[in-house]
């Protein structure tokens, strides 16, 4: 979560209250506008408090027009009703809410089956607040397994653990390495390869490598990393050196797309080297934020000493989490989505989303001003940059102008070794229909003539102009 600081100087300005909002307060008769940065002296009427908060939130962007986020922005009304009925249930209270716990267990079993676990009964899994927490848990398990294998050597300086990944990983992996004192060994981008290279990853491994992270759906460009090729490179490494390095698949988005649209693709527990997988239920799992899932192939992949058994709330339920209390609403919504859609329903939804992404990418390319880097044929995501002959404007100008029409399209630079490349990225989700894509193209086409008349890009500091941060 972002860190916030208090105001540098005392802010005595008060929130403005429309006279129509004011109601006689039965407790204090309060009609005075409340302060911004300290608790008011007395209560407000519920309708007044609601209207003040509601009005300020109108300045937020429209989530349906947010083409930066992977997070679900639309669910059926019935799902919203279920979530409202469960928002007061604390997921940690397994004994008090046994049916919610049962639905969580069923979701884990469904994912184990979806991801081709060789023995679904042996799989260990849990819900999380999202993929970031799931990745932290997976990383902890990898490190603890490494400590077990190297008993007696750690924490000597020469035995510092490391984790190998592409430079394109989501920031949660960098957080993990910082928080748990693991060296991050990152494979840089090269040329038109925007994600991890399997052979380069294997060459970075040594006896202190706790694992390699493969990304099924890079947030930078929407491409899948070649998980099977990564496992094959690590198999060859083991044959040469004896090093047995496990793989974790960060399938935050792709693990809920590939099983339905890319069934030929082998990336999951069918590969013996894959020890664990995570996904975001609140991305292409089609649930409002925040819910994620982490699954381990078997109990050996998740060391027992990391699991806690909580009995003071009743019962004796094993838990593995970084937090404690959280609502059961999102888990219930995930089960609703699994039940509601089934395999064919998910396939239809994801195919529709990919179709929108591919057609929209083709239309953007047809404008002539842009060059596509990806085409939405893996994740329903595509990235593009300005064509070489375009000198009047850059991607940051496009992002800024699209925002004037309500579209939130991120512009950002790529990491090493492609800092020279600045792109726009469009994430297509359920709810971003072909009709909305048509409106997007109309707005993009409308602003291009003005951009072409510029004398040059308006952005001087590309780093400061980046409107999206990984």
Sine and cosine of phi, psi and omega as CSV:
sin_phi,cos_phi,sin_psi,cos_psi,sin_omega,cos_omega
0.00,0.00,0.50,-0.87,0.01,-1.00
-0.93,0.38,0.51,-0.86,0.08,-1.00
-1.00,0.00,0.63,-0.78,0.00,-1.00
-0.82,-0.57,0.55,-0.84,0.08,-1.00
-0.89,-0.45,0.41,-0.91,0.06,-1.00
-0.94,0.33,0.20,-0.98,0.00,-1.00
-0.88,0.47,0.62,-0.78,-0.01,-1.00
-0.88,0.48,-0.56,0.83,0.04,-1.00
-0.77,-0.63,0.48,-0.88,0.02,-1.00
-0.83,0.56,0.78,-0.63,-0.02,-1.00
-0.96,-0.29,0.97,-0.26,-0.07,-1.00
-1.00,-0.03,0.04,1.00,0.04,-1.00
-0.90,0.43,0.58,-0.82,0.00,-1.00
-0.94,-0.33,0.38,-0.93,0.07,-1.00
-0.95,0.32,0.69,-0.73,-0.01,-1.00
-0.98,0.19,0.76,-0.66,0.00,-1.00
-0.93,-0.37,0.89,-0.46,0.09,-1.00
-0.87,0.49,0.74,-0.67,-0.01,-1.00
-0.81,0.59,-0.48,0.88,0.01,-1.00
-0.93,0.38,-0.40,0.92,-0.05,-1.00
-0.99,0.16,-0.43,0.90,-0.14,-0.99
-0.92,0.38,0.68,-0.73,0.09,-1.00
-0.75,-0.66,0.49,-0.87,0.06,-1.00
-0.89,0.46,0.77,-0.64,-0.05,-1.00
-1.00,-0.05,0.87,-0.50,-0.07,-1.00
-0.92,0.40,-0.31,0.95,-0.02,-1.00
-1.00,-0.02,-0.79,0.61,-0.12,-0.99
-0.81,-0.58,-0.02,1.00,-0.05,-1.00
0.88,0.48,0.53,0.85,-0.14,-0.99
-0.98,0.22,0.87,-0.50,0.10,-0.99
-0.84,-0.54,-0.10,1.00,-0.02,-1.00
-0.95,0.30,0.58,-0.82,0.01,-1.00
-0.89,0.45,0.68,-0.74,-0.04,-1.00
-0.98,0.21,0.40,-0.92,0.05,-1.00
-0.95,0.30,0.28,-0.96,-0.03,-1.00
-1.00,0.06,-0.64,0.77,-0.23,-0.97
-0.85,-0.52,0.33,0.94,0.16,-0.99
-0.53,-0.85,0.39,-0.92,-0.01,-1.00
-0.89,0.46,0.69,-0.72,0.08,-1.00
-0.91,0.40,0.38,-0.93,-0.04,-1.00
-0.93,0.37,-0.51,0.86,-0.03,-1.00
-0.65,-0.76,0.05,-1.00,-0.05,-1.00
-0.99,0.17,0.35,-0.94,0.16,-0.99
-0.96,-0.27,0.36,-0.93,0.15,-0.99
-0.90,0.43,0.58,-0.82,-0.04,-1.00
-0.82,0.57,-0.68,0.73,-0.04,-1.00
-0.92,0.38,-0.56,0.83,0.02,-1.00
-0.93,0.37,-0.73,0.69,0.01,-1.00
-0.87,0.49,-0.68,0.73,0.02,-1.00
-0.86,0.51,-0.74,0.68,-0.10,-0.99
-0.92,0.39,-0.58,0.81,0.05,-1.00
-0.89,0.46,-0.73,0.68,0.00,-1.00
-0.92,0.38,-0.69,0.72,0.00,-1.00
-0.84,0.54,-0.71,0.71,-0.06,-1.00
-0.91,0.41,-0.64,0.77,-0.01,-1.00
-0.93,0.37,-0.59,0.81,-0.01,-1.00
-0.95,0.32,-0.23,0.97,0.06,-1.00
-0.89,0.46,-0.35,0.94,-0.01,-1.00
-0.99,0.17,-0.17,0.98,0.13,-0.99
-0.92,0.39,0.38,-0.93,0.09,-1.00
-0.93,0.36,0.33,-0.95,0.07,-1.00
-0.98,0.21,0.89,-0.46,-0.11,-0.99
-0.88,0.47,-0.51,0.86,0.00,-1.00
-0.93,0.36,-0.40,0.92,0.02,-1.00
-0.99,-0.13,0.13,0.99,-0.01,-1.00
-1.00,0.09,0.98,-0.18,0.00,-1.00
-1.00,-0.05,0.22,0.98,0.09,-1.00
-1.00,-0.04,-0.59,0.80,-0.15,-0.99
-1.00,0.08,0.56,-0.83,0.14,-0.99
-1.00,0.02,-0.16,0.99,-0.18,-0.98
-0.98,0.22,0.63,-0.78,-0.02,-1.00
-0.87,0.50,0.74,-0.67,-0.02,-1.00
-0.86,-0.51,0.08,1.00,0.06,-1.00
-0.53,-0.85,0.74,-0.67,0.17,-0.99
-0.69,-0.72,0.26,-0.97,0.04,-1.00
-0.92,0.38,0.47,-0.88,0.01,-1.00
-0.83,0.56,-0.58,0.82,-0.02,-1.00
-0.89,0.46,-0.59,0.81,0.06,-1.00
-0.91,0.42,-0.65,0.76,0.03,-1.00
-0.88,0.47,-0.61,0.79,0.04,-1.00
-0.90,0.43,-0.72,0.69,0.03,-1.00
-0.87,0.50,-0.67,0.74,-0.01,-1.00
-0.90,0.44,-0.64,0.76,0.04,-1.00
-0.89,0.46,-0.56,0.83,0.00,-1.00
-0.96,0.27,-0.32,0.95,-0.09,-1.00
-0.91,-0.42,0.03,1.00,-0.10,-1.00
-0.93,0.38,-0.31,0.95,0.01,-1.00
-1.00,-0.09,0.06,1.00,0.03,-1.00
-1.00,-0.03,0.80,-0.60,-0.02,-1.00
-1.00,0.03,0.88,-0.47,-0.07,-1.00
-0.85,0.53,-0.47,0.88,-0.06,-1.00
-0.95,0.30,-0.35,0.94,-0.03,-1.00
-1.00,0.10,0.95,0.31,-0.09,-1.00
-0.91,0.42,-0.57,0.82,-0.04,-1.00
-0.97,0.26,-0.57,0.82,0.01,-1.00
-0.97,0.26,-0.49,0.87,-0.03,-1.00
-0.82,-0.57,0.91,0.40,-0.12,-0.99
-0.91,0.42,-0.50,0.87,-0.03,-1.00
-0.96,0.27,-0.57,0.82,0.10,-0.99
-0.89,0.46,-0.67,0.74,0.05,-1.00
-0.89,0.45,-0.59,0.81,0.02,-1.00
-0.92,0.39,-0.64,0.77,0.03,-1.00
-0.91,0.42,-0.60,0.80,0.08,-1.00
-0.88,0.48,-0.70,0.71,0.00,-1.00
-0.88,0.47,-0.66,0.75,0.01,-1.00
-0.90,0.45,-0.63,0.78,0.02,-1.00
-0.89,0.46,-0.67,0.74,0.05,-1.00
-0.87,0.49,-0.69,0.72,0.00,-1.00
-0.90,0.44,-0.64,0.77,0.01,-1.00
-0.90,0.43,-0.66,0.75,0.02,-1.00
-0.93,0.37,-0.62,0.78,0.05,-1.00
-0.86,0.51,-0.67,0.74,0.05,-1.00
-0.93,0.37,-0.67,0.74,-0.02,-1.00
-0.89,0.46,-0.58,0.82,-0.06,-1.00
-0.99,-0.13,0.34,0.94,0.17,-0.99
0.85,0.53,0.70,0.71,0.10,-0.99
-0.89,0.46,0.77,-0.64,-0.03,-1.00
-0.89,0.46,-0.52,0.86,0.06,-1.00
-0.70,-0.71,1.00,0.03,-0.07,-1.00
-0.82,0.58,-0.51,0.86,0.00,-1.00
-0.93,0.37,-0.38,0.93,-0.03,-1.00
-1.00,0.04,-0.25,0.97,-0.06,-1.00
-0.92,0.40,0.64,-0.76,0.10,-1.00
-0.91,-0.41,0.72,-0.69,-0.03,-1.00
-0.40,-0.92,0.22,-0.97,-0.01,-1.00
-0.40,-0.92,0.34,-0.94,0.16,-0.99
-1.00,0.07,0.38,-0.93,0.03,-1.00
-0.65,-0.76,0.00,-1.00,0.05,-1.00
-0.98,0.21,-0.17,0.99,0.00,-1.00
0.28,-0.96,-0.07,-1.00,-0.04,-1.00
-0.94,0.35,-0.46,0.89,0.00,-1.00
-0.89,0.46,-0.73,0.68,0.05,-1.00
-0.91,0.41,-0.65,0.76,0.01,-1.00
-0.86,0.50,-0.65,0.76,0.03,-1.00
-0.91,0.41,-0.64,0.77,0.05,-1.00
-0.86,0.51,-0.71,0.71,-0.01,-1.00
-0.90,0.43,-0.67,0.74,0.02,-1.00
-0.89,0.45,-0.66,0.75,0.03,-1.00
-0.90,0.44,-0.64,0.77,0.04,-1.00
-0.88,0.48,-0.67,0.74,0.01,-1.00
-0.90,0.43,-0.66,0.75,0.04,-1.00
-0.88,0.48,-0.69,0.73,-0.03,-1.00
-0.92,0.39,-0.68,0.74,-0.03,-1.00
-0.91,0.41,-0.59,0.81,0.06,-1.00
-0.90,0.43,-0.61,0.79,0.03,-1.00
-0.92,0.40,-0.66,0.75,0.03,-1.00
-0.87,0.49,-0.68,0.74,0.04,-1.00
-0.86,0.51,-0.70,0.71,-0.04,-1.00
-0.93,0.37,-0.42,0.91,-0.08,-1.00
-0.90,-0.43,0.59,0.81,-0.02,-1.00
-0.82,0.58,0.75,-0.66,0.03,-1.00
0.99,-0.12,-0.32,0.95,-0.01,-1.00
-0.99,-0.13,-0.68,0.74,-0.01,-1.00
-0.99,0.16,0.65,-0.76,0.22,0.98
-0.97,-0.23,0.69,0.73,0.07,-1.00
-0.88,0.47,0.47,-0.88,-0.10,-0.99
-0.85,0.53,-0.60,0.80,-0.06,-1.00
-0.97,0.26,-0.15,0.99,-0.07,-1.00
-0.91,-0.41,0.56,0.83,0.01,-1.00
-0.92,0.40,0.79,-0.61,-0.02,-1.00
-0.94,0.34,0.45,-0.89,0.06,-1.00
-0.69,-0.73,0.40,-0.92,0.02,-1.00
-0.80,-0.61,0.79,-0.62,-0.05,-1.00
-0.99,-0.16,0.71,-0.71,-0.04,-1.00
-0.33,-0.94,0.22,-0.98,0.12,-0.99
-0.98,0.20,0.38,-0.93,0.01,-1.00
-0.93,0.36,-0.19,0.98,-0.04,-1.00
-1.00,0.04,0.10,0.99,-0.05,-1.00
-0.90,0.43,0.40,-0.92,0.09,-1.00
-0.92,0.38,0.45,-0.89,-0.15,-0.99
-0.87,0.48,-0.34,0.94,-0.01,-1.00
-0.87,0.50,-0.49,0.87,0.01,-1.00
-0.96,0.29,-0.57,0.82,0.10,-0.99
-0.92,0.40,-0.61,0.79,0.07,-1.00
-0.88,0.47,-0.71,0.70,0.01,-1.00
-0.83,0.56,-0.75,0.66,-0.05,-1.00
-0.88,0.47,-0.59,0.80,0.02,-1.00
-0.95,0.31,-0.74,0.67,-0.08,-1.00
-0.93,0.37,-0.59,0.81,-0.08,-1.00
-0.96,-0.29,0.29,0.96,0.13,-0.99
0.80,0.60,0.84,0.55,0.05,-1.00
-0.86,-0.50,0.71,-0.70,0.04,-1.00
-0.95,0.31,0.80,-0.60,0.05,-1.00
-1.00,0.01,0.90,-0.44,0.07,-1.00
-0.96,-0.28,0.93,-0.36,-0.15,-0.99
-0.93,-0.37,0.72,-0.69,0.07,-1.00
-0.99,0.10,0.86,-0.51,-0.04,-1.00
-0.96,0.26,0.28,-0.96,0.14,-0.99
-0.96,0.27,0.48,-0.87,0.04,-1.00
-0.62,-0.79,0.81,-0.59,0.06,-1.00
0.83,0.56,-0.82,-0.57,0.01,-1.00
-0.99,-0.10,0.24,0.97,0.12,-0.99
-0.99,-0.11,0.92,-0.40,-0.11,-0.99
-0.97,-0.26,0.22,0.97,0.05,-1.00
-0.57,-0.82,-0.16,-0.99,-0.12,-0.99
-0.89,0.46,0.63,-0.78,0.13,-0.99
-0.98,-0.18,0.84,-0.54,-0.10,-0.99
-0.83,0.56,-0.71,0.71,-0.05,-1.00
-0.92,0.38,-0.65,0.76,0.03,-1.00
-0.89,0.45,-0.60,0.80,0.03,-1.00
-0.91,0.42,-0.69,0.72,0.00,-1.00
-0.89,0.46,-0.59,0.81,-0.01,-1.00
-0.93,0.36,-0.35,0.94,0.03,-1.00
-1.00,0.09,-0.15,0.99,-0.06,-1.00
-0.99,0.14,0.56,-0.83,0.13,-0.99
-0.55,-0.84,-0.20,-0.98,-0.07,-1.00
-0.92,0.39,-0.21,0.98,0.00,-1.00
-0.98,-0.22,0.17,0.99,0.01,-1.00
-0.99,0.16,0.85,-0.52,-0.01,-1.00
-0.99,0.15,-0.37,0.93,0.00,-1.00
0.17,-0.99,0.09,-1.00,0.09,-1.00
-0.84,-0.54,0.69,-0.72,0.02,-1.00
-0.98,-0.18,0.81,-0.58,0.13,-0.99
-0.94,-0.34,0.66,-0.75,-0.07,-1.00
-0.97,-0.26,0.88,-0.47,0.09,-1.00
-1.00,-0.10,0.99,0.15,-0.03,-1.00
0.92,-0.39,0.99,0.12,-0.02,-1.00
-0.93,0.36,0.70,-0.72,0.04,-1.00
-0.94,0.35,-0.32,0.95,-0.03,-1.00
-0.96,0.29,-0.62,0.78,-0.08,-1.00
-0.62,-0.79,-0.03,1.00,0.03,-1.00
0.99,0.11,0.13,0.99,-0.05,-1.00
-1.00,0.02,0.49,-0.87,0.10,-0.99
-0.99,0.13,0.66,-0.75,0.20,-0.98
-0.99,0.15,0.53,-0.85,-0.07,-1.00
-0.97,0.22,1.00,0.08,-0.10,-0.99
-0.90,0.44,-0.68,0.73,-0.01,-1.00
-0.89,0.46,-0.65,0.76,0.03,-1.00
-0.92,0.39,-0.59,0.81,0.06,-1.00
-0.89,0.46,-0.72,0.69,0.02,-1.00
-0.89,0.45,-0.62,0.78,0.02,-1.00
-0.90,0.43,-0.64,0.77,0.03,-1.00
-0.90,0.43,-0.60,0.80,0.03,-1.00
-0.97,0.26,-0.51,0.86,0.12,-0.99
-0.88,0.47,-0.71,0.71,0.01,-1.00
-0.90,0.43,-0.61,0.79,0.05,-1.00
-0.88,0.47,-0.67,0.75,0.00,-1.00
-0.91,0.41,-0.62,0.78,0.02,-1.00
-0.89,0.46,-0.59,0.81,-0.04,-1.00
-0.98,0.17,-0.63,0.78,-0.21,-0.98
-0.87,-0.50,-0.27,0.96,-0.09,-1.00
1.00,0.06,-0.09,1.00,-0.01,-1.00
-0.96,0.28,0.82,-0.58,-0.01,-1.00
-0.94,-0.33,0.99,-0.12,-0.12,-0.99
-0.97,-0.26,0.87,-0.50,0.01,-1.00
-0.97,0.23,0.32,-0.95,0.02,-1.00
-0.88,-0.47,0.71,-0.70,0.21,-0.98
-0.95,-0.33,0.74,-0.67,0.04,-1.00
-0.98,-0.18,0.91,-0.42,0.12,-0.99
-1.00,0.08,1.00,-0.08,-0.01,-1.00
-0.97,-0.24,0.66,0.75,-0.07,-1.00
-0.71,0.70,-0.70,0.72,0.03,-1.00
-0.94,-0.35,-0.76,0.65,-0.15,-0.99
-0.92,0.39,-0.43,0.91,-0.02,-1.00
-0.94,0.35,-0.19,0.98,0.11,-0.99
-0.92,-0.38,0.20,0.98,0.08,-1.00
-0.89,-0.46,-0.80,0.60,-0.08,-1.00
-0.84,0.54,-0.65,0.76,-0.02,-1.00
-0.87,0.49,-0.40,0.92,-0.06,-1.00
-0.99,-0.17,-0.54,0.84,-0.09,-1.00
-0.94,-0.34,-0.35,0.94,-0.09,-1.00
-0.77,-0.64,0.84,0.54,-0.10,-1.00
-0.90,0.44,-0.40,0.92,0.02,-1.00
-0.95,0.32,-0.36,0.93,-0.11,-0.99
-0.98,0.20,0.83,-0.55,0.02,-1.00
-0.99,-0.14,0.92,-0.40,-0.07,-1.00
-0.58,-0.81,-0.17,0.98,-0.24,-0.97
-0.96,-0.29,-0.57,-0.82,-0.07,-1.00
-0.93,0.36,-0.08,1.00,0.15,-0.99
-0.90,0.43,-0.38,0.92,0.06,-1.00
-1.00,0.00,0.91,-0.42,-0.08,-1.00
-0.84,0.54,-0.42,0.91,-0.04,-1.00
-0.98,0.20,-0.26,0.97,0.02,-1.00
-0.97,0.24,0.92,-0.40,-0.05,-1.00
-1.00,-0.03,-0.50,0.87,-0.09,-1.00
-0.40,-0.92,0.39,-0.92,-0.02,-1.00
-0.62,-0.78,0.61,-0.79,0.14,-0.99
-0.79,-0.61,0.37,-0.93,0.13,-0.99
-0.51,-0.86,0.24,-0.97,0.07,-1.00
-0.97,-0.25,0.92,-0.39,0.11,-0.99
-0.89,0.45,-0.44,0.90,-0.06,-1.00
-1.00,0.01,0.18,0.98,0.14,-0.99
-0.95,-0.30,-0.94,-0.35,0.00,-1.00
-0.98,0.18,0.09,1.00,0.23,-0.97
-0.97,0.24,-0.18,0.98,0.18,-0.98
0.95,0.31,0.58,0.82,0.03,-1.00
-0.83,-0.56,0.58,-0.82,0.09,-1.00
-0.85,0.53,0.45,-0.89,0.03,-1.00
-0.92,0.39,0.51,-0.86,0.05,1.00
-0.78,-0.62,0.82,-0.57,0.10,-0.99
-0.54,-0.84,0.69,-0.72,0.09,-1.00
-0.71,-0.71,0.08,-1.00,-0.03,-1.00
-0.63,-0.78,0.64,-0.77,0.08,-1.00
-0.77,-0.64,0.78,-0.62,0.01,-1.00
-0.79,-0.61,0.65,-0.76,0.08,-1.00
-0.91,-0.42,0.59,-0.81,-0.08,-1.00
-0.81,0.59,-0.67,0.75,-0.03,-1.00
-0.31,-0.95,0.01,-1.00,-0.06,-1.00
-0.91,0.41,-0.46,0.89,0.04,-1.00
-0.90,0.43,-0.53,0.85,-0.02,-1.00
-0.97,0.26,-0.34,0.94,0.03,-1.00
-0.87,-0.50,0.99,-0.14,-0.04,-1.00
-0.81,0.58,0.72,-0.69,-0.09,-1.00
-0.87,0.49,-0.50,0.86,-0.06,-1.00
-0.93,0.36,-0.21,0.98,0.06,-1.00
-1.00,0.09,-0.20,0.98,-0.07,-1.00
-1.00,-0.06,0.76,-0.65,0.02,-1.00
-0.96,-0.29,0.56,-0.83,0.08,-1.00
-0.92,-0.40,0.88,-0.47,-0.09,-1.00
-0.97,-0.22,0.86,-0.52,-0.03,-1.00
-0.87,-0.49,-0.12,0.99,-0.06,-1.00
-0.97,0.23,-0.21,0.98,0.11,-0.99
-1.00,-0.07,0.07,1.00,-0.03,-1.00
0.97,-0.24,0.64,-0.77,0.02,-1.00
0.98,0.19,-0.12,-0.99,0.00,-1.00
-0.59,-0.81,0.97,0.25,-0.13,-0.99
-0.98,-0.20,0.83,-0.55,0.06,-1.00
-0.93,0.37,0.68,-0.73,0.00,-1.00
-0.72,-0.69,0.50,-0.87,0.08,-1.00
-0.63,-0.78,0.96,-0.28,-0.09,-1.00
-0.31,-0.95,0.32,-0.95,0.09,-1.00
-1.00,-0.09,-0.28,0.96,0.01,-1.00
-0.90,-0.43,-0.20,-0.98,0.02,-1.00
-0.77,-0.64,-1.00,0.04,-0.05,-1.00
-0.96,0.27,0.70,-0.72,0.15,-0.99
-0.30,-0.95,0.44,-0.90,-0.08,-1.00
-0.95,0.32,0.48,-0.88,0.03,-1.00
-0.99,0.10,-0.03,1.00,-0.13,-0.99
-0.86,0.51,-0.69,0.72,-0.08,-1.00
-0.93,0.36,-0.60,0.80,0.04,-1.00
-0.90,0.43,-0.67,0.74,0.05,-1.00
-0.88,0.47,-0.65,0.76,0.02,-1.00
-0.90,0.43,-0.57,0.82,0.04,-1.00
-0.91,0.42,-0.70,0.72,0.02,-1.00
-0.89,0.45,-0.64,0.77,0.06,-1.00
-0.84,0.54,-0.72,0.69,-0.03,-1.00
-0.90,0.43,-0.67,0.74,0.04,-1.00
-0.88,0.48,-0.71,0.71,-0.03,-1.00
-0.93,0.37,-0.67,0.74,-0.08,-1.00
-0.92,0.39,-0.69,0.73,-0.15,-0.99
-0.99,-0.12,-0.66,0.75,-0.12,-0.99
0.90,0.44,-0.08,-1.00,-0.03,-1.00
-0.89,0.46,-0.72,0.70,-0.06,-1.00
-0.92,0.38,-0.61,0.79,0.03,-1.00
-0.90,0.44,-0.72,0.70,0.05,-1.00
-0.88,0.47,-0.64,0.77,0.00,-1.00
-0.89,0.46,-0.67,0.74,-0.01,-1.00
-0.91,0.41,-0.71,0.70,-0.01,-1.00
-0.89,0.45,-0.74,0.67,-0.06,-1.00
-0.93,0.37,-0.58,0.81,0.03,-1.00
-0.92,0.40,-0.67,0.75,0.05,-1.00
-0.86,0.51,-0.68,0.73,0.00,-1.00
-0.91,0.42,-0.68,0.73,0.03,-1.00
-0.91,0.42,-0.63,0.78,0.02,-1.00
-0.87,0.49,-0.67,0.74,0.04,-1.00
-0.88,0.48,-0.70,0.72,-0.02,-1.00
-0.89,0.46,-0.71,0.70,-0.06,-1.00
-0.92,0.39,-0.68,0.74,-0.01,-1.00
-0.93,0.38,-0.63,0.77,0.01,-1.00
-0.92,0.40,-0.65,0.76,0.04,-1.00
-0.87,0.49,-0.68,0.74,0.01,-1.00
-0.89,0.46,-0.62,0.78,-0.01,-1.00
-0.94,0.33,-0.59,0.81,0.07,-1.00
-0.90,0.44,-0.69,0.72,0.02,-1.00
-0.89,0.46,-0.61,0.79,-0.04,-1.00
-0.92,0.39,-0.30,0.95,0.04,-1.00
-0.90,0.44,-0.45,0.89,0.03,-1.00
1.00,0.00,-0.25,0.97,-0.03,-1.00
-1.00,0.03,-0.20,0.98,-0.17,-0.99
-0.78,-0.63,0.42,-0.91,0.08,-1.00
-0.88,-0.48,0.81,-0.58,0.00,-1.00
-0.98,0.20,0.67,-0.74,0.16,-0.99
-0.99,-0.13,-0.64,0.77,0.11,-0.99
-0.71,-0.70,0.30,-0.95,-0.19,-0.98
-0.84,-0.54,0.21,0.98,0.03,-1.00
0.97,0.23,0.31,0.95,-0.05,-1.00
-0.99,-0.11,0.08,1.00,0.16,-0.99
-0.89,-0.46,-0.99,-0.17,0.26,-0.96
-0.90,0.43,0.46,-0.89,0.07,-1.00
-0.96,0.27,0.86,0.52,-0.12,-0.99
-0.65,-0.76,0.65,-0.76,0.11,-0.99
-0.64,-0.77,0.47,-0.88,0.01,-1.00
-0.84,-0.54,0.50,-0.87,0.02,-1.00
-0.47,-0.88,0.38,-0.93,0.03,-1.00
-0.74,-0.67,0.15,-0.99,0.02,-1.00
-0.95,0.32,0.55,-0.83,0.04,-1.00
-0.91,0.42,0.43,-0.90,-0.06,-1.00
-0.83,0.55,-0.54,0.84,-0.06,-1.00
-0.99,0.17,-0.12,0.99,0.01,-1.00
-0.99,0.11,0.90,-0.43,-0.02,-1.00
-0.84,-0.54,-0.16,0.99,-0.08,-1.00
-0.98,0.19,-0.40,0.92,-0.05,-1.00
-0.47,-0.88,0.18,-0.98,0.03,-1.00
-0.76,-0.65,-0.05,-1.00,-0.07,-1.00
-0.90,0.43,-0.49,0.87,0.00,-1.00
-0.94,0.35,-0.58,0.81,0.09,-1.00
-0.90,0.44,-0.66,0.75,-0.01,-1.00
-0.90,0.44,-0.72,0.70,0.00,-1.00
-0.86,0.51,-0.69,0.73,-0.03,-1.00
-0.91,0.42,-0.67,0.74,-0.03,-1.00
-0.95,0.32,-0.59,0.81,0.04,-1.00
-0.90,0.44,-0.54,0.84,0.01,-1.00
-0.88,0.47,-0.49,0.87,0.01,-1.00
-0.89,0.45,-0.42,0.91,0.03,-1.00
-0.99,-0.13,0.11,0.99,0.04,-1.00
0.99,-0.12,-0.13,0.99,-0.03,-1.00
-0.99,0.12,0.78,-0.62,0.04,-1.00
-0.97,-0.24,0.99,-0.15,-0.04,-1.00
-0.87,-0.49,0.91,-0.41,-0.09,-1.00
-0.95,0.32,0.62,-0.79,0.16,-0.99
-0.86,-0.51,0.72,-0.69,-0.06,-1.00
-0.36,-0.93,0.29,-0.96,0.05,-1.00
-1.00,-0.10,0.46,-0.89,0.02,-1.00
-0.99,0.16,0.31,-0.95,-0.01,-1.00
-0.99,0.13,-0.02,-1.00,0.03,-1.00
-0.82,0.57,0.65,-0.76,0.03,1.00
-0.98,-0.20,0.54,0.84,-0.03,-1.00
-0.83,-0.55,0.66,0.75,0.06,-1.00
-0.89,0.45,-0.27,0.96,0.01,-1.00
-0.96,0.27,-0.21,0.98,-0.12,-0.99
-0.98,-0.21,0.87,-0.50,0.07,-1.00
-0.92,-0.39,0.71,-0.71,-0.14,-0.99
-0.70,-0.72,0.26,-0.96,0.24,-0.97
-0.94,-0.34,0.58,-0.82,0.00,-1.00
-0.78,-0.62,0.71,-0.71,0.04,-1.00
-0.89,-0.46,0.87,-0.49,0.06,-1.00
-0.98,-0.19,0.87,-0.49,0.04,-1.00
-0.99,-0.15,0.80,-0.60,-0.03,-1.00
-0.81,-0.58,0.23,-0.97,0.13,-0.99
-0.85,0.53,0.77,-0.63,-0.08,-1.00
0.96,-0.29,-0.38,0.92,0.13,-0.99
-1.00,-0.01,1.00,-0.01,-0.18,-0.98
-0.99,0.13,0.12,-0.99,0.09,-1.00
-0.88,0.47,-0.54,0.84,0.04,-1.00
-0.92,0.40,-0.69,0.72,0.05,-1.00
-0.91,0.41,-0.60,0.80,0.05,-1.00
-0.89,0.46,-0.60,0.80,0.04,-1.00
-0.90,0.44,-0.67,0.74,0.04,-1.00
-0.90,0.43,-0.61,0.79,0.04,-1.00
-0.88,0.48,-0.72,0.70,-0.01,-1.00
-0.90,0.44,-0.61,0.79,0.04,-1.00
-0.88,0.48,-0.69,0.72,0.00,-1.00
-0.93,0.37,-0.64,0.77,0.03,-1.00
-0.90,0.44,-0.71,0.71,0.02,-1.00
-0.89,0.45,-0.54,0.84,-0.04,-1.00
-0.94,0.34,-0.55,0.83,-0.07,-1.00
-1.00,0.04,-0.30,0.96,-0.07,-1.00
-0.87,0.48,-0.67,0.74,0.01,-1.00
-0.84,0.54,-0.63,0.78,0.03,-1.00
-0.93,0.37,-0.65,0.76,0.01,-1.00
-0.90,0.44,-0.62,0.79,-0.01,-1.00
-0.92,0.40,-0.39,0.92,0.00,-1.00
-1.00,0.07,-0.07,1.00,0.04,-1.00
-0.91,0.41,0.45,-0.90,0.05,-1.00
-0.99,0.17,-0.24,0.97,0.00,-1.00
0.17,-0.98,0.19,-0.98,0.02,-1.00
-0.84,0.55,0.64,-0.77,-0.01,-1.00
-0.99,0.13,-0.26,0.97,-0.06,-1.00
-1.00,0.05,0.81,-0.59,0.06,-1.00
-0.99,-0.14,-0.74,0.67,-0.01,-1.00
-0.99,-0.16,0.98,-0.19,-0.07,-1.00
-0.90,0.44,-0.58,0.81,0.00,-1.00
-0.90,0.43,-0.71,0.71,-0.01,-1.00
-0.93,0.37,-0.46,0.89,-0.07,-1.00
-0.99,0.17,-0.29,0.96,-0.06,-1.00
-0.83,0.56,0.85,-0.53,-0.07,-1.00
-0.99,-0.10,0.13,0.99,0.02,-1.00
-0.51,-0.86,0.67,-0.74,-0.01,-1.00
-0.84,-0.55,0.70,-0.71,0.04,-1.00
-0.99,0.14,0.00,0.00,0.00,0.00
